[in-house]
Amino acid sequence: MKALVYTGLNQLEYRNEPDPIPEADEVLIRVEASGICGSDMHAYFGHDERRIAPLILGHEVSGTVISGNTKGRRVVVNSLVTCGTCYNCLNNRENLCKQRQIISMQPRQGAFSELLKIPERNLITIPDDMSYLSAALTEPVATAMHAVMRAKQLSAVPLNEAKVLVLGGGAIGIAVALILSSFNCPEILLGETNSLRRETVKKTQVCDIYDPINDPIPESDSWDIVLDAVGGRATRQTASCAVKPGGAIVHIGLMDNNDGLDIRKLTLQEVTLTGCYTYTMEDFKNTVESLYSGKLGTLDWVEQRPLSQGSAAFLDLSKGKTAAAKIILIPDH
């Protein structure tokens, strides 16, 4: 099969790789679409010790089953492979399974390839008239869905009354804003440093937008909920300053592990801080329905490119040269 292989720092090679061989509980998928995630970019920059070259990246994937009893089934892949038997798995918290694995991270190869092996229990059937491109957005949008659900649980104010700050205008940040809007959130402000992406976010018409570099910072102590889809020192500083006493910060991004939180404020003003990792299967299924129904808009913030041109796509993303919040790679079958 052809695959886009991460071979070293800032290096990707489109080349032949052995076809994966499914194990007893697995099926083989013909990949139809696979999105480039921020975590793929982290690996590309050499910032993820969990992803060691050579490795096929990519975990936001839709495709067609080509082996087993359900051959021909159109599916989206839940990229989190869990044990299914531990306390967390049995209580709708699969994302916290201690034995969890994710495709695109050792020992599992990812989906920037023509073929992928995956446990059959990780597949969700998609409607016949749902595009593979839209279906491939399920994974990042499910991450955003999980974050908004966590915010809903933790906020002292209902979402339809909340003033919400979103940090980051990539796929997860823009999806967070779209989901908040679907809950009739009355005031959403999104911060994004890239001018091209700001224009993309603006087209959704679901939130106000500002430039964290050149515009005034959000008013301090005034936001019921802050969702940090970047996860860097600067955004944690912004979140700490902006959140209201008694408010909530949902930390999604994994840009770095530096400081930035104002722990004194969080303590003295009883601010709730939670980490937020991926999604549950329930989030995943709900996201497929939301994408298919059109509840989250036209999804015109996505760009499609051939897998064979994946290296150029990574380079454009690294240099901020694309307005798209998400680039989806399509294998050259």
N, C-alpha and C positions, 0 to 999 in steps of 0.2 A: 504494500500500500504506500501511497504518498503521505508524508507528514511534514509538518513544520516543527523542527526540533530545536529546542534551546540548547546551544552547545557551549556557551560561556558568556562572560560579561558583555552585554549589548550585542549578542550574536545569536542569530537564528538561521537555520539551514533547511531549505525545502528539499527533501530527499526521500529515497526509498527506505522503508522500515519493514520489518517482518509483520505479517498479519497477526493480530492478537488471536489467541486460542481460548475460547470460553471454558471456564471450569463448570462443575456440575450444576451450580445454581445460577449460572450466568447465560446471557444471550449475546449475540453479536449484533451491533447496530451499524448501519450505514449512516454515517454522519451527514446531515443535510445543512446544518448551520451551527456555528459555534462562536460565541462572543468573546472579545478580549476584555478581561477583568483587570481591575487595579492590582490584584494580587499577581496576575501574570506580568504586569509592568514591574512590580517589586522584584520578581524573580529575574526579569530581564536586566534590571539595574544591579543585580547581585545583592539585594537587600533582604532576601528570604532564605534563611539557612535551612528551611524545610524542603526547598526545591533545589536539587543539586543536578547540574548538567552532567551528562546529556539527559534530557527529559522532554517529553511531549507535554506542553502546557495545554490549557483550555479546559474549562469545566462548565461552561454555560451552553448547553447543547440540546439540540433536537435532532431526530432522525427516524429511520425506519428499521424495524426488526428484520433481520435476514437469516436468523437461525431459530430452531426450536419450534414449539407448537403454535406460536403466535406470529409466524413469519408474515410480513406485510403490514404489521401494526404500526401506525404513526404515533410517535411518542415524544415526550420531553423527558429528560433524564434528571432525576434528583442526584446530584453529584456527591452527596454525603452517604457513604457506605457505613452502616452501623450494625451492631450485633443483633439488635431486635429482641433481646431477652433481658437486658439489665433494667434496673429500676427506672432510669431516665427514658429508655426506649419504650417501656410499658406505660409511661405516664406523660406521653406527648411532649417529651423533651429530648427527642432523638439527637438534637444538635449538641447535647452535653454528654453523649455516650463516651465513656473513657476509651473505647476501642474504635472510635470513629476514624475513618479514612476519607480522603477526598480525592477524586480523580484529578490528575495533574500534579500530584504530590507523591513522592515515594511511599509505598511500593507500586502505586497505580499510575499508569500512563494516562495522559489527558486526551482531549478531543480535537486538537488541531491536527486532524488526520482524517483519512477516508473511512476508517473503521474504528470501533470502540467496543470493548467487552465490559459488561456491567451486570450486576445481579438483577434478575428480572423484577424483584420486589421494588427496585428503584425507579421503575418506569411508570409514567402516567400517560394514559391514552389521550390524544388530542383530537378534537373534531376534524372531520374530513375536509372542511373548508377553512380551517385555521392554517395560516401560513407557517412554514417552518421558521421563517425569520422572526415572526412574533413569538412563537413558542420558545425560541432560544433566549428570549428576554425573561423567561420565567424565573431563572435562578437569581439574577440580580434584583429583579422586582420583588421576589419572595423575601430577599434579605431586607429590602425596604419595608415590605409589609410587616415582617416580624418586628422591625424597629418601631414602626408606628403603633403596633399592638402593645409593645412594651411601654411606649409613652402613654398610651391610653390607660393602661393599668396603673401607672405610677403618678400620673398627673392629678393634682388636686382640683383641676378645672376640666370639665368635659371638652372633648376636641372641638365641638361645635361652638365653644365659647373661648377657646384658647388662642393666645398670641404666641406664635411659634417661629423660632429662628432655625433655619437649616443652613449648615455650613458645608459647602461643596456642591458644585453643579454637574458632577459626573452622572453616570447612570443611576447610582443609588440615590444621590441627592435629588435629582430631578424626579425619580420615582417616588421618593418620600413626599415631595411637594404635590405630585399628582394624587397620591393616596390621601393625604391630608385634605386636599380640595374635595375629594369624593366623600369625605366625612363632614363636609360643609364647615371646615375650619375658616373662621372669618378673617384672620390676618396671618399671612405667611410671608416671611422675608428670607430670601436665599442669597448667600454670599458666594461669589465665584471670581477667582482672579483672572481667568482667561476670557478675553473680550469676545472671542468667537463663541465660546460656550454660553456666555451671558446672552448673546443674541438668540441662541438656540432655546435657552430657558424662557426668554421673553416671549417666544412664539407660542408657548403653552398657555399663556394668559391665566395662570393659576396662582401667581405669586409676584410680589415685588422683588427686585433684584438690586444688589449693590456690589461694588468693587472693593474688597477688603484692603486693597493697597492704597487707593486714591480717594475713596469716599469716606465720610465720617463713620466711625465705628457705631454699631448698634447701641442704643441707649442702655446704660447699665441698670441692673436690678429691675428689668421691665418685661422679661419674657417668661411666660409660664413654662414653656418647653423649649429646650435647645437640642437639636439632633445633629451630631457631629459626624458627617460622612467622610471626613478627611482623616482625622485622628493624628494630627501633628501638634507640636508644642504651641504654635500660634493659635490654632483653632481651639485648643483646650483653654488657653488664656482668654480668648473671646467668649467661650461658653461660660467660664467661671464668672466673668464680669457681667455678662448679659442676663444670666438667669435670675429670676425673682427669688426673694426669700420664700422658702417652701416650694420652689419649683423643681423641675426635673431635667437632668442632662442624660441623654442617651448617646453613648459613645460607640460608634459603628466602625469608623475607619481605623486602619492600622499603618498609617504612614511611618510613625516612629515610636520609640519607647521612651522619649525624653519627658521632662516634667512639663509644667504648664498649668496644672490645676491649682486653684486657690483653696487648699484644704481647710484653711482657717475659716473662710467664708462658708464653705460647704457645711462645716460643723456648726458655726454660730447661727447660721440662717436655715438650718435643717433642709438643705438642698439634697435631693435624691440623685445619686449618680449610679448608673448601671452600664455595664458592658453589654454588648448585643452581638451575638455571633450567629451568622447565617439564618436558619429558619427551621421550622418543624415541617413534617409532612402535611399537616393541616394548613399551614401557611402556603405551602407549595401548591396544594390543590386549589385553594381559594384564589391564588394568583393566576393560575391557568384560566379560571372562570372570569376573573376581572379583566384579563388581557383579551380574551375571546369576545366578551360582551361589549367591548368598547368603553367600559367604565373609566379607563385611564387615558382616553383620548386617542389621537390618530397615530401615536408612536413615530412621528416624523423627525425625531431626534436621533434616529439610527441611520448608519451608513453601512452599505454592503460592499464587500470586496472579495476577490478570489483568494482562496487559501494560498495559492502560489505566490501571491503578492503580500503575504502576511508580514514579511520582514519590513517592507516599506510602510505598512500600517503601524507597526510598532514604532518605527522611527518617527512617523508623523505625530503619533500620540506623545512620544517623549519630548518632542519639540513644540508641542502645543499648536500644531499646524492644521488641525481639523476642528470644525465646529461641532461635529457629532459627539453626543454624550456616550455613544456606544458604537463600536465598529464590530460588525458580524462578518466572520470569514465563511465562505462557501466553498467546500471542496470541489475540485475540478474533476468530477466523476466522468 
